Amino acid sequence: MNRTRYITAAKHITYSALFFALYIVQATPGLFEFSGAKPIWVIPCAIALAMFEGEFLGGVYGAAAGLLCDMGSFLLFGFNGFLTCVFCIAVGLLVIYLMRCNLASCFLFCAVFMMARGGLEFFFGYGMWGYDDAGMVFFSGTLPVAVFSAAITPAVYFTVKALHNKFKKLLG
Amino acid sequence: MSDFIKSVRFKILLAILSVIVGFMIMAVYTGGAAPLFTQAVSLVTVPVQRLSAGISRGAADFFSQFTDARALRAENELLREERNGFLRALADYERLRHENEQFRRIVGVLEERRDLVIEPAPVIAREPGSRFYSFTIGKGRIHGIKRLDPVMTAEGLVGYVIESGPNYARVATILDVAVNVGAYDSTTSAGINVYDSSTRDIGVISGTIELAAQGLCQINYLPRDSTIAVGDIIMTGGGSMFPKDILVGTVERVAPNAHGTSVAAVIRPAADIPVVKDVFVITRFEGQGER
């Protein structure tokens, strides 16, 4: 009983450390920056985690990932937290009832969510204010971030999968 | 599915979503100030971000000498062209003498600025898709940095603090379109008042999306008969938000506005805003407004 509790605690500490490390990588100036755009690491990680751990832990880690993104966002604090939490709950339920838990699904979820999130962020941050040349921000900022974030999905997916399998094996 | 909706887990998730909505409402009423979550997390993340930014900077500097050979060659050619330009310019003694006087005056003014209290701070984070090169610095309220404090480098004005946490602060740059329209705060809705050090004409700095992509901004509402010219030096005009006579940049090109009622000019900021790594926050200056 105690052993199970320790392993479960270790699992959550490991996941939290992974989130923390990915957030630092995400926010460090110049790191993994391509043509001025950087990928978001923590959200694909939360989505992958929702696929492996289910809707509850997915929702919790999704909220945490979103709030981490909100810390550097110019939009209303909680915007990313709310969206990511709801989406990760949906991902957890979709994988349980409808879809398969594999890399293709994870990539699809990440691509769809990053585009939707980027679109909403662009709309609320620029589109609805009627700035001149707002489309430039979408094509040179929003779109590359969404594409890069989707592109790094395999790395995050296999990391989360390896950790999940390791702890699943330890828990028997 | 119905089992999930009836479960305790669902109720916990609803509680989490309610807390996030609470954060959003709080952010609306506090003008976007970071709620407790951000401030608590920043206590852990800021020291690590500071370390990772330092490591990243060191590694980038080391590898750049190998990877940037082509860029260095291009830069070398550019510098050679510039040197030739300067040699030609040397012939124009009178103009140089005039410019020299201008520079002496600007440097003199800055040396006399004993009213400025500055706090140096490193840039520790630039988020993916950051708005107009905005960034986070590794110092905050405990270092005396407040919201709306001006931010500059040794080269010139960079922007202002939009949010100050205990040990971090977020900075919006002068390339931001919101500087003009005041999307963030009514205090900034009038824009940043600046003047041309040659003509003494007063205008307002603002950003546009197209110019920001090139690292430029513009000065608007100059008088129709303004004689502002390419190469003129633009300084802050003072007020409650920015101290007077901080270098903003130089005029890159001049154009009348669409209605012909005033003149606008494109400014190349003196500070290299997209890649700035260390800044100074002006925490106190003469005439500073209440925050």
HADDOCK unambig.tbl for C-alpha pairs under 7 A between the chains (distance, minus, plus):
assign (segid A and resid 24 and name CA) (segid B and resid 49 and name CA) 5.96 0.50 0.50
assign (segid A and resid 26 and name CA) (segid B and resid 127 and name CA) 6.83 0.50 0.50
assign (segid A and resid 27 and name CA) (segid B and resid 125 and name CA) 4.90 0.50 0.50
assign (segid A and resid 27 and name CA) (segid B and resid 126 and name CA) 5.46 0.50 0.50
assign (segid A and resid 27 and name CA) (segid B and resid 127 and name CA) 5.03 0.50 0.50
assign (segid A and resid 28 and name CA) (segid B and resid 49 and name CA) 6.52 0.50 0.50
assign (segid A and resid 28 and name CA) (segid B and resid 52 and name CA) 6.40 0.50 0.50
assign (segid A and resid 28 and name CA) (segid B and resid 53 and name CA) 5.38 0.50 0.50
assign (segid A and resid 28 and name CA) (segid B and resid 124 and name CA) 6.65 0.50 0.50
assign (segid A and resid 28 and name CA) (segid B and resid 125 and name CA) 5.11 0.50 0.50
assign (segid A and resid 28 and name CA) (segid B and resid 126 and name CA) 6.38 0.50 0.50
assign (segid A and resid 29 and name CA) (segid B and resid 53 and name CA) 6.25 0.50 0.50
assign (segid A and resid 29 and name CA) (segid B and resid 124 and name CA) 6.85 0.50 0.50
assign (segid A and resid 29 and name CA) (segid B and resid 125 and name CA) 5.38 0.50 0.50
assign (segid A and resid 29 and name CA) (segid B and resid 126 and name CA) 5.11 0.50 0.50
assign (segid A and resid 31 and name CA) (segid B and resid 56 and name CA) 6.60 0.50 0.50
assign (segid A and resid 37 and name CA) (segid B and resid 128 and name CA) 6.20 0.50 0.50
assign (segid A and resid 37 and name CA) (segid B and resid 129 and name CA) 6.30 0.50 0.50
assign (segid A and resid 38 and name CA) (segid B and resid 128 and name CA) 4.65 0.50 0.50
assign (segid A and resid 38 and name CA) (segid B and resid 129 and name CA) 6.92 0.50 0.50
assign (segid A and resid 39 and name CA) (segid B and resid 128 and name CA) 6.05 0.50 0.50
assign (segid A and resid 40 and name CA) (segid B and resid 128 and name CA) 6.29 0.50 0.50
assign (segid A and resid 56 and name CA) (segid B and resid 9 and name CA) 6.21 0.50 0.50
assign (segid A and resid 59 and name CA) (segid B and resid 13 and name CA) 6.68 0.50 0.50
assign (segid A and resid 71 and name CA) (segid B and resid 38 and name CA) 6.01 0.50 0.50
assign (segid A and resid 72 and name CA) (segid B and resid 127 and name CA) 5.92 0.50 0.50
assign (segid A and resid 76 and name CA) (segid B and resid 24 and name CA) 6.25 0.50 0.50
assign (segid A and resid 76 and name CA) (segid B and resid 27 and name CA) 6.53 0.50 0.50
assign (segid A and resid 76 and name CA) (segid B and resid 32 and name CA) 6.55 0.50 0.50
assign (segid A and resid 77 and name CA) (segid B and resid 23 and name CA) 6.65 0.50 0.50
assign (segid A and resid 77 and name CA) (segid B and resid 24 and name CA) 5.48 0.50 0.50
assign (segid A and resid 77 and name CA) (segid B and resid 27 and name CA) 6.03 0.50 0.50
assign (segid A and resid 77 and name CA) (segid B and resid 32 and name CA) 6.87 0.50 0.50
assign (segid A and resid 78 and name CA) (segid B and resid 20 and name CA) 5.50 0.50 0.50
assign (segid A and resid 78 and name CA) (segid B and resid 21 and name CA) 6.79 0.50 0.50
assign (segid A and resid 78 and name CA) (segid B and resid 23 and name CA) 6.06 0.50 0.50
assign (segid A and resid 78 and name CA) (segid B and resid 24 and name CA) 5.23 0.50 0.50
assign (segid A and resid 81 and name CA) (segid B and resid 20 and name CA) 6.72 0.50 0.50
assign (segid A and resid 82 and name CA) (segid B and resid 17 and name CA) 6.30 0.50 0.50
assign (segid A and resid 82 and name CA) (segid B and resid 20 and name CA) 6.23 0.50 0.50
assign (segid A and resid 132 and name CA) (segid B and resid 209 and name CA) 6.92 0.50 0.50
assign (segid A and resid 133 and name CA) (segid B and resid 209 and name CA) 5.97 0.50 0.50
assign (segid A and resid 133 and name CA) (segid B and resid 210 and name CA) 6.30 0.50 0.50
assign (segid A and resid 134 and name CA) (segid B and resid 209 and name CA) 6.57 0.50 0.50
assign (segid A and resid 141 and name CA) (segid B and resid 129 and name CA) 5.48 0.50 0.50
assign (segid A and resid 142 and name CA) (segid B and resid 129 and name CA) 6.34 0.50 0.50
assign (segid A and resid 145 and name CA) (segid B and resid 128 and name CA) 6.58 0.50 0.50
assign (segid A and resid 145 and name CA) (segid B and resid 129 and name CA) 6.31 0.50 0.50
